[in-house]
Amino acid sequence: MTRMLFKAVSRLNKVDRAIILLWLEEKEYAEISEVMGISQSAVSLRLVRIREKLKSIMKNMQDE
């Protein structure tokens, strides 16, 4: 499952990949915000969207 997750993460664009990897490293939204140069609310919104993308990517990988 971990291998599949990281394969799915590799399919994201660079910005989304950076955000999700920071989140997976258990960084706080404030720290992700500072590193990425976006607001904390933008981090929150992006993470919701990124997790949805990852679910979709992983589902497609299972169907292949």
Buried (B, 14 or more C-beta within 10 A) or exposed (E): EEEEBEEBBEBBEEEBBBBBBBBEEEBEBEBBBEEBEBEBEBBEEBBEEBEEBBEEBBEEEEEE
